[in-house]
């Protein structure tokens, strides 16, 4: 798994593009990138994530809780059917705002 970090195209937004499966034993780069991203709006681009396990779901829930506590916005982009199913089975899919594209997510977080 790799994580690319960059500023969003709108002020106050940050994008983390994750590539590869997110699973136990490979979470540290993602956790570090999330901690470093301090923007008001955080977008996790999961377009190139074919799979995630339960430990990755735990990390996403931690991000959700952290963003809620600090009144930051969080969006997931490009969630595959397989990843969506994992989130649904864990009963956490309702926590996340998901979007099909980065421009759509950036627009939603702007409002």
N, C-alpha and C positions, 0 to 999 in steps of 0.2 A: 504494500500500500504506500502511496505517496500523497503528500499534501502540498498544494501550491497555494500560497497566500498572496492576496493582492487587494488593493483598494477597489471599491465598487465604482461605478461610473457616476454615482451621486454622492454628494457630501454626507459624511457620517455613516457610510456603509462599508462593510468589509466582506470579501468573498474568500471562502476556503474551498478549493477544488480538490476533491478527493478521488483518487484513481486506484482501483483494485479492491479486493475484498477487505472488509474491516472485520478483524477477528482478534481473539485473545492472543496476546503475545506481540501484537503489532500496533498497539493503541497509543504508545507514547508520542510518536510524531503528531498524531491528531490532537491529543490532549494538550501538548505544548503549543501548537498553533492556535487552538481555541483560547488558551490562557493569554496569549500575546495579542489577540484580536480584541481591542477595546472599543471599537466603534459602537455607536448606538444601534445600528442594524447589522446583524450577522447573518450571512447567507451561506449555507452549506450546499455546495454543488455536488450532488451524488450521481450525476449522469453516468459516470464511469465506474460506479460501484455495483458489481453484479450480485454481491451477497454481503450480509453482515450477520454476526452471531449475537448471542444474548449479552455478551460483555460490551459489544458495540452499542446495543440498545441502552445499556446502562449508562454509557458515556453520553448518548444523546439526551437521556432523561436528566442527567446532571447539568448539561448545557441548558436545557429548557428551564430547570429550576434556577440556575444562576442568572439567566437572562430575566426571568420573572422578578427575582429579588432586586436586581439592579435596574429594573424598568427598561430593559433593552428589548429590541425586537429580534425574532429568530424566524428564519424561513429555510425550508428544504426545497431543493430544486432537482428535477430529473429523477424522482424516486421510481425505480423499476418495480414491476409487479412483484418480483421475488422479495425485494426489500420492504415494499409496502405490506406484503403478507406477514413478514417477520414482525413488523411494528404492530400489525393488527392482532396477531397471535399473542403478543405481549400486552395487549390492551393499552398501548400508549399512542396509537396512531391519532387519536383525537386530540392529543396535546400539540401537534405540529401543524403549522400552516405549510402546505405544499403547493408548488407551482411547477408548471411544465417547462418554463424557460427563465433564464436570468433576467431579461428585461421585464418580464411579468412580475418576478419577485422584487426587483428593485423598485418598480412602480408601486407595488403594494406596501412596501416598507416606507416609502416616501410619504404616503398618506396617513 
